[in-house]
Structures are given as structure tokens and as C-alpha cells.
Amino acid sequence: MFLQNVPQKYKKLFMDLAYTMMGIDGKYEDEEKLALRSCQEELGLTQYQGSTIDLDDANLLLVQDRTLRAEMYFELLGIALSDLEYSDEELGAMKKIQKAWEIPTEFDKTAQEIIRNINRNYARACILLSQF
């Protein structure tokens, strides 16, 4: 959605974060794999080889642009919620990123609501289209 705004120097960092989020709960659900692949394509990193990142790493602090942090946070949250579950591990990871990037709690709550609505509407569309 918003990854076209990610500068080249942050693309690998984002993908490492996305890959970390995808497997942080030990599950690699199809929805998460699809979301990760979509991110790779949007960033033009189709040859990306998955690499996890330490969420306590100071590299998170390299992203200085507040708007970019919010966009990346939204996308990462989308991956965490793509399988319609928000595990304790995913929640803990997102809290670390939220703190490092100084994402307001209200933004997090609103973003979760929007993403859940997107997921619900996508599921509804799939059901509707399956009737033909």
C-alpha cells in the first residue's frame, strides 16, 4: 500500500522486519507469506532472501522520517494481522517497534481497526466472488 514511499536505503530493513514479523510466532501462515511476497514486489525486492532482525537493534532508530515510520509500521501491522490472529509474540514485537519509532497508541489502535476492516472486507469479497 504505502511501500512505494520507502527509500532504497530502508528497503532491506523493512523486509527484514517484515520477515521477522511473519515468523515471530513460529507460524508461517499462507496469508503472511502472501503479504510478505506482496511487500517484496512493491519494493522491487523479488530476489530478497529472508533474514530476521533483532527488534532491540539500534538499526530501527535509523528511520528518522516520522511519516515513513508510520507507513512502515502500518505495513508491518498488516503482516501481523494478515492471518486474522494477533499472537502474543506479534503483539510484543509490534510494541517494541512502536516504542522505537514513537508511534502513538491512538495511531496503533486506529491502524489495527482499519486493517481488520480491510481483512474482513477482503474475506467478504472472496465469498461473494466464489458464488460465481
C-alpha positions as CSV (number, residue, x, y, z in Angstrom):
1,M,0.0,0.0,0.0
2,F,2.5,2.6,1.2
3,L,5.8,0.9,0.4
4,Q,6.4,3.0,-2.7
5,N,7.5,5.7,-0.3
6,V,10.3,3.6,1.3
7,P,13.7,5.0,0.2
8,Q,16.2,2.4,-1.2
9,K,18.3,2.6,1.9
10,Y,15.5,1.4,4.1
11,K,14.0,-1.3,1.9
12,K,16.1,-4.2,3.2
13,L,15.5,-3.1,6.8
14,F,11.7,-3.1,6.1
15,M,11.9,-6.6,4.5
16,D,14.0,-7.9,7.4
17,L,11.3,-6.5,9.8
18,A,8.5,-8.0,7.7
19,Y,10.3,-11.4,7.6
20,T,10.8,-11.2,11.4
21,M,7.1,-10.4,11.9
22,M,6.0,-13.2,9.6
23,G,7.7,-15.9,11.7
24,I,7.9,-14.4,15.2
25,D,5.1,-16.6,16.5
26,G,6.6,-19.8,14.9
27,K,3.8,-20.0,12.3
28,Y,4.2,-19.2,8.7
29,E,0.6,-18.9,7.6
30,D,-0.3,-18.6,3.9
31,E,-1.7,-15.2,4.4
32,E,1.5,-14.0,5.9
33,K,3.6,-15.4,3.1
34,L,1.3,-13.7,0.6
35,A,1.6,-10.4,2.4
36,L,5.4,-10.7,2.5
37,R,5.5,-11.6,-1.2
38,S,3.4,-8.5,-1.9
39,C,5.8,-6.3,0.0
40,Q,8.7,-7.8,-1.9
41,E,7.0,-7.0,-5.2
42,E,6.0,-3.5,-4.2
43,L,9.6,-2.7,-3.1
44,G,11.1,-4.3,-6.1
45,L,13.0,-6.9,-4.0
46,T,11.7,-10.1,-5.5
47,Q,15.1,-11.7,-5.0
48,Y,15.1,-10.9,-1.3
49,Q,16.3,-13.8,0.9
50,G,14.6,-13.8,4.3
51,S,16.6,-12.5,7.2
52,T,15.4,-11.9,10.7
53,I,16.4,-8.8,12.7
54,D,16.8,-8.2,16.4
55,L,14.0,-5.9,17.4
56,D,16.2,-4.4,20.1
57,D,18.7,-3.5,17.4
58,A,19.6,0.2,17.1
59,N,19.1,0.0,13.4
60,L,15.4,0.6,14.0
61,L,16.3,4.1,15.1
62,L,17.9,4.8,11.7
63,V,14.5,5.7,10.2
64,Q,14.2,9.4,11.0
65,D,11.2,10.4,8.9
66,R,8.1,10.3,11.1
67,T,5.7,9.7,8.2
68,L,7.8,7.0,6.8
69,R,7.9,5.3,10.2
70,A,4.1,5.4,10.4
71,E,3.8,4.0,6.9
72,M,6.2,1.2,7.6
73,Y,4.5,0.5,11.0
74,F,1.1,0.2,9.2
75,E,2.5,-2.2,6.7
76,L,4.2,-4.4,9.4
77,L,0.9,-4.4,11.4
78,G,-0.8,-5.5,8.2
79,I,1.5,-8.5,8.1
80,A,1.0,-9.3,11.8
81,L,-2.8,-9.2,11.3
82,S,-3.0,-10.9,7.8
83,D,-3.8,-14.3,9.3
84,L,-6.6,-12.7,11.4
85,E,-4.7,-13.5,14.6
86,Y,-2.6,-11.2,16.7
87,S,-0.4,-13.6,18.7
88,D,1.3,-12.5,21.9
89,E,4.7,-12.7,20.1
90,E,3.4,-10.4,17.3
91,L,1.9,-8.0,19.8
92,G,5.2,-7.9,21.8
93,A,7.2,-7.3,18.6
94,M,4.9,-4.5,17.4
95,K,5.1,-2.9,20.8
96,K,8.9,-2.8,20.5
97,I,8.7,-1.2,17.1
98,Q,6.0,1.2,18.3
99,K,8.3,2.3,21.1
100,A,11.4,2.6,19.0
101,W,9.6,4.6,16.3
102,E,7.5,6.6,18.8
103,I,4.2,5.6,17.3
104,P,1.3,7.0,19.3
105,T,-1.1,4.4,20.9
106,E,-4.1,6.1,19.2
107,F,-2.4,5.6,15.8
108,D,-1.8,1.9,16.6
109,K,-5.4,1.4,17.6
110,T,-6.8,3.1,14.6
111,A,-4.4,1.3,12.2
112,Q,-5.5,-2.1,13.8
113,E,-9.1,-1.2,13.2
114,I,-8.5,-0.2,9.6
115,I,-6.5,-3.3,8.8
116,R,-9.1,-5.6,10.4
117,N,-11.8,-3.9,8.3
118,I,-9.7,-4.4,5.2
119,N,-9.2,-8.1,6.0
120,R,-12.9,-8.6,6.8
121,N,-14.0,-6.9,3.5
122,Y,-11.4,-8.9,1.5
123,A,-12.9,-12.1,3.0
124,R,-16.4,-10.9,2.2
125,A,-15.3,-10.2,-1.4
126,C,-13.8,-13.6,-1.7
127,I,-17.0,-15.2,-0.5
128,L,-19.1,-13.1,-2.9
129,L,-16.8,-13.9,-5.9
130,S,-16.8,-17.6,-5.0
131,Q,-20.6,-17.7,-5.7
132,F,-20.0,-17.2,-9.4
